[in-house]
Amino acid sequence: MTVTLITGANKGIGYETAKQLLELGHTVYVGARDPERGEKAAAELGARFVQLDVTDDASVTAALATIGAAEGRLDVLVHNAGILAAGETGGPAALRAFDTNAVGIVRVTEAALPLLRESDNPNVVTVSSSMGSFWAVTNPERPEHGLPLPLYSASKAAATMLTVHYAKSEPGIKFNAIEPGATATDMTAAFGIGRPPHESARTVVRLATLGPGGPTGTLSDENGELPF
């Protein structure tokens, strides 16, 4: 049985990723900051719930300790928790965006590494964004070029960079970042764009189910690898 933890999994892409991995036979832990929403989502899915706030060290440590005690290992970690920080500027907004979208990845990864090292086929997937790709945001032919989301873009660039460096420092674990595609979620409601979350979740599931010989240190979308 593959043991999987998904952060921010009580709604959107995280919820749909959990649903699809459960259908593939994974034991899925729904990580969510809000216990009520997280427990409700886990109950709907038939998953397990762990309270996990990626901006809180104690919460992260406790969540991974719970999984470790119950399972003894972690096979798949999906970094899905994130915020858009649209329209916000200034130091507090920047700190909030980076704490959730980038520093949160460090917190959870560091806490999860001992359990990932116990897996025969460990996979870590960062739900990043092509908004964090210098190539995309500077290319007039790309939709990212016209979206004014500086804090989101910068924090997602950091998320992808962290993923690449973890791939280098942990060669026994696959680390890959994914651009899941424009998705209609709470985060994108103001833009009125995106496809259903279950469609974007398929791109996450593809990386979460890579075999032992799969790639590592990449940023990709459903069509293949993307330039950084």
Disulfide bonds with the S-S distance in Angstrom:
none
